[in-house]
Amino acid sequence: MSAHTYGVSGLILGSPMPLPFLSPAPPDAPVQVSLQFGPVPIPTTAPRLITPALSVYGPRLAVVVTDFGLKARIEDGCRVLMEVPPGLSDSVRHTWLFGPVMVALLHQRGTPPLHASVVVLKDRAIALAGNGGSGKSSTARTLMQRGARLMVDDQAIIDSLTHMVQPCFPLIKMWPHVAEMTGDRLDPGMPVEVGATRKLYMSVADQHYCSQPRPLAAVVLLEWDENAAAPRLERLTQPQASAALHQMILRPSLAQVHDGGRTVFSWATRLAQGLPVFRLHRPNDATRVAEAAALVECLAEEVGG
């Protein structure tokens, strides 16, 4: 029996030790994912897929191995065994557990994680999707300063039939130079530290965080555009939207091992059929994030009307 239970991305996670950045699960909620800590055995067979820090041995087994001693074994979409080196900070452990480990587990469960932040504006959830460096967190933070609430910082779990999006945890990752633009003060004791990333976590106050599922109203794909004189929105056709959503899945190669990519393809197609998807073209100038945020606010009014 787990000593601690938490709700994250629509799942109930049980852990023998506290995980300080998560929200507690409701009392007596059945555990769906069991987390344990201890030595991680590495399979002796050859992996079917090798990605940075993550090896996939089949549809139901993946292993994370880092160069600083953290390891994790992810099995059957419901079990995680994690080996944590002494002295590792809570924030770095959190980054790996709810980064590569969770992505592998979600693919095992057939639940594609969209590379997106999600904010709630007047009870309308808007997903801000994009590759690393596209400005998801800075746009989300700017919208929060204008009254929006955060649901998800980086990986969104969306039901392609109901469009419900699940809250994650009240943290947002920020580049120090972005924090300077938004006037935020980051805690140097909360590093992200995955690969070459040098972001820091910032805690999100309760009034700025949405802890309940919400129906998604639209997806906005963030894209730097050197030809754009000002930020502008372009609505995508259904085939364009399906292809774009497919490209925004985190570690899509894992889906190939899971079932040849069929689940991800079906998910993107269904979501594009029932949900408006836009591309937000932006000048390659991070200081103009407020203009982009204003467009997202206007869009939330339109799709919710």
Buried (B, 14 or more C-beta within 10 A) or exposed (E): EBEBBBBBBBBBBBBEEEBEBBBEBEEEBEBBBBBBBEEBEEEEEEBBBEBEBBBBBBBBBBBBBBEEEBBBBBBEBBBBBBBBEEEBEBBBBBBBBBBBBBBBBBBBBBBBBBBBBBBBBEEBBBBBBBEEEBBBBBBBBBBBBBEBBBBBBBBBBBBBEEBBBBBBBBBBBBBEEBBEBBEBEBEEEBBBBBEEBEBBBBEBEEEBBBEEBBBBBBBBBBBBBEEBEEBBBEEBEBEBBBBBBBEBBBBBBBBBBBBEBEBBBBBBBBBBEEBBBBBBBBBEEBEBBBBBBBBBBEBBEEBBE
